[in-house]
């Protein structure tokens, strides 16, 4: 490139104008094709609503998310007011408060909202990253699903109404507090105690990872006094009339954690000292219900948000490569980079297609997953439910892992600008993706859980048959190769024996699960493109 003099006139304005004008829905023909395929007869009505919705998410909410994502606006806690009253006020920037109000007013979890419209809106929203929106959305969805099944008191029915349909135009926000300092994913090791006092349940103890700390309600795991079983409770952050007075419901927010990603969202340590709580579901089924209902929605969201993040990263990398020159050549014309752009684009598309195909399977399950591997229904339905259970975990580990790879590669297309927080959203999306890999069960935990699930189900559902069922229509040679590997690795007695053979099985199991879900995603992509 030859410039006339040292007063360099170079500008990024052409790229920035493209980015400013891009409409997440109207300008994405592939996503419209995905939605047309899976929403079926509902697509025309959904398409019309998304045409109006996409302007908000693509421009207004995008700009609010960007404005809030600067270090000086990160949330913090004020423990006391000026009169020495303990208030534990979460202070968040105005941009987040405005966006949160507008997003939740979409009534995504209302019975009036078409499930495909909800999913499409969430996918578009997640293209803006966490932004203190993504986690509260999925936590609220899980809370609503839990209460739709178990709300049986005036209090829990009112919470359900607040979070799903809204009350006087205000929509409640949910959170989930499961982890304790001695073990995050080891929920059965919880020590938080639930005590029934004069007909009212109250909680005592500490939770160590509590995200969406600003929420109105939280799903909390605790052990009823004298029991080793974990129960589920819904805990209001404030009792009726106390939110305005800033009097919290029997708890203190001890500190806000410093995270590398999802920084707009508070994650805190909380101590419960007699918080009023409402039991949800049988007291001895807390683990099964939190995994089978609450975490199911969270893990589905990780797959969806991974797809959304990859879509934005790949899209912006492709656009920048079509704008920027280096050594007199347009970036997209370098074969090495062209391969990378193609890989990112394919990864984003197959992850999106796979997320929607899996959601179709999930919607087809009457009663959802129900928690655990139950044996009280006919074999065909048990197999379908098992397939969806395992596919959700496979998607979670695969999409979250791939999302960081795509984000990192997308940043590399921008060269040094790729890590500049004020140049693009990609560094923030990368950090958010890294957090998603850890939330809702890290990779190793879910890999181990799936290995155990396949062994438990083997008497009535052979592991190889599972592979053949989820990959119907795929290349026969690939299917049989994956099925044989699945049969071999699940025959290994345990992944807990510390020896060389088990370590080799673990390595191969990790690789197999990733390849297996990629094959599922590729099948979905082929279905969309057919």
Secondary structure as the mmCIF struct_conf table of DSSP 4:
data_model
#
loop_
_struct_conf.conf_type_id
_struct_conf.id
_struct_conf.beg_label_comp_id
_struct_conf.beg_label_asym_id
_struct_conf.beg_label_seq_id
_struct_conf.end_label_comp_id
_struct_conf.end_label_asym_id
_struct_conf.end_label_seq_id
BEND BEND1 UNK A 4 UNK A 7
HELX_RH_AL_P HELX_RH_AL_P1 UNK A 13 UNK A 21
TURN_TY1_P TURN_TY1_P1 UNK A 24 UNK A 27
HELX_RH_AL_P HELX_RH_AL_P2 UNK A 29 UNK A 39
HELX_RH_3T_P HELX_RH_3T_P1 UNK A 40 UNK A 42
HELX_RH_AL_P HELX_RH_AL_P3 UNK A 43 UNK A 55
HELX_RH_PI_P HELX_RH_PI_P1 UNK A 56 UNK A 60
HELX_RH_AL_P HELX_RH_AL_P4 UNK A 61 UNK A 68
BEND BEND2 UNK A 70 UNK A 70
HELX_RH_3T_P HELX_RH_3T_P2 UNK A 71 UNK A 73
STRN STRN1 UNK A 76 UNK A 80
TURN_TY1_P TURN_TY1_P2 UNK A 82 UNK A 83
BEND BEND3 UNK A 84 UNK A 84
STRN STRN2 UNK A 86 UNK A 91
HELX_RH_AL_P HELX_RH_AL_P5 UNK A 94 UNK A 104
TURN_TY1_P TURN_TY1_P3 UNK A 105 UNK A 106
TURN_TY1_P TURN_TY1_P4 UNK A 108 UNK A 109
BEND BEND4 UNK A 110 UNK A 110
TURN_TY1_P TURN_TY1_P5 UNK A 111 UNK A 112
BEND BEND5 UNK A 113 UNK A 113
HELX_RH_AL_P HELX_RH_AL_P6 UNK A 115 UNK A 125
HELX_RH_3T_P HELX_RH_3T_P3 UNK A 126 UNK A 128
TURN_TY1_P TURN_TY1_P6 UNK A 131 UNK A 133
HELX_RH_AL_P HELX_RH_AL_P7 UNK A 134 UNK A 150
BEND BEND6 UNK A 153 UNK A 153
HELX_RH_AL_P HELX_RH_AL_P8 UNK A 154 UNK A 164
TURN_TY1_P TURN_TY1_P7 UNK A 165 UNK A 165
STRN STRN3 UNK A 167 UNK A 167
TURN_TY1_P TURN_TY1_P8 UNK A 168 UNK A 169
STRN STRN4 UNK A 170 UNK A 170
STRN STRN5 UNK A 174 UNK A 177
STRN STRN6 UNK A 179 UNK A 180
TURN_TY1_P TURN_TY1_P9 UNK A 181 UNK A 182
STRN STRN7 UNK A 183 UNK A 183
BEND BEND7 UNK A 184 UNK A 185
HELX_RH_3T_P HELX_RH_3T_P4 UNK A 187 UNK A 189
STRN STRN8 UNK A 193 UNK A 197
TURN_TY1_P TURN_TY1_P10 UNK A 198 UNK A 199
STRN STRN9 UNK A 200 UNK A 211
BEND BEND8 UNK A 212 UNK A 212
TURN_TY1_P TURN_TY1_P11 UNK A 213 UNK A 214
BEND BEND9 UNK A 216 UNK A 216
STRN STRN10 UNK A 217 UNK A 224
TURN_TY1_P TURN_TY1_P12 UNK A 225 UNK A 226
BEND BEND10 UNK A 228 UNK A 229
STRN STRN11 UNK A 230 UNK A 236
BEND BEND11 UNK A 237 UNK A 238
TURN_TY1_P TURN_TY1_P13 UNK A 240 UNK A 246
BEND BEND12 UNK A 249 UNK A 250
STRN STRN12 UNK A 251 UNK A 256
BEND BEND13 UNK A 260 UNK A 261
TURN_TY1_P TURN_TY1_P14 UNK A 263 UNK A 264
BEND BEND14 UNK A 265 UNK A 265
STRN STRN13 UNK A 267 UNK A 279
BEND BEND15 UNK A 281 UNK A 281
TURN_TY1_P TURN_TY1_P15 UNK A 283 UNK A 284
HELX_RH_AL_P HELX_RH_AL_P9 UNK A 286 UNK A 289
HELX_RH_PI_P HELX_RH_PI_P2 UNK A 290 UNK A 294
HELX_RH_AL_P HELX_RH_AL_P10 UNK A 295 UNK A 323
STRN STRN14 UNK A 325 UNK A 326
TURN_TY1_P TURN_TY1_P16 UNK A 327 UNK A 328
STRN STRN15 UNK A 329 UNK A 330
HELX_RH_3T_P HELX_RH_3T_P5 UNK A 331 UNK A 333
BEND BEND16 UNK A 334 UNK A 334
HELX_RH_AL_P HELX_RH_AL_P11 UNK A 335 UNK A 363
TURN_TY1_P TURN_TY1_P17 UNK A 364 UNK A 364
BEND BEND17 UNK A 365 UNK A 365
TURN_TY1_P TURN_TY1_P18 UNK A 366 UNK A 367
BEND BEND18 UNK A 371 UNK A 372
BEND BEND19 UNK A 376 UNK A 377
HELX_RH_AL_P HELX_RH_AL_P12 UNK A 379 UNK A 413
TURN_TY1_P TURN_TY1_P19 UNK A 414 UNK A 414
HELX_RH_3T_P HELX_RH_3T_P6 UNK A 415 UNK A 419
TURN_TY1_P TURN_TY1_P20 UNK A 421 UNK A 423
BEND BEND20 UNK A 425 UNK A 425
HELX_RH_AL_P HELX_RH_AL_P13 UNK A 426 UNK A 438
TURN_TY1_P TURN_TY1_P21 UNK A 439 UNK A 440
BEND BEND21 UNK A 441 UNK A 441
HELX_RH_AL_P HELX_RH_AL_P14 UNK A 443 UNK A 457
TURN_TY1_P TURN_TY1_P22 UNK A 458 UNK A 460
BEND BEND22 UNK A 461 UNK A 461
HELX_RH_AL_P HELX_RH_AL_P15 UNK A 463 UNK A 470
TURN_TY1_P TURN_TY1_P23 UNK A 471 UNK A 473
BEND BEND23 UNK A 474 UNK A 474
HELX_RH_AL_P HELX_RH_AL_P16 UNK A 476 UNK A 490
TURN_TY1_P TURN_TY1_P24 UNK A 491 UNK A 491
BEND BEND24 UNK A 492 UNK A 493
BEND BEND25 UNK A 495 UNK A 495
BEND BEND26 UNK A 499 UNK A 499
HELX_RH_AL_P HELX_RH_AL_P17 UNK A 500 UNK A 529
#
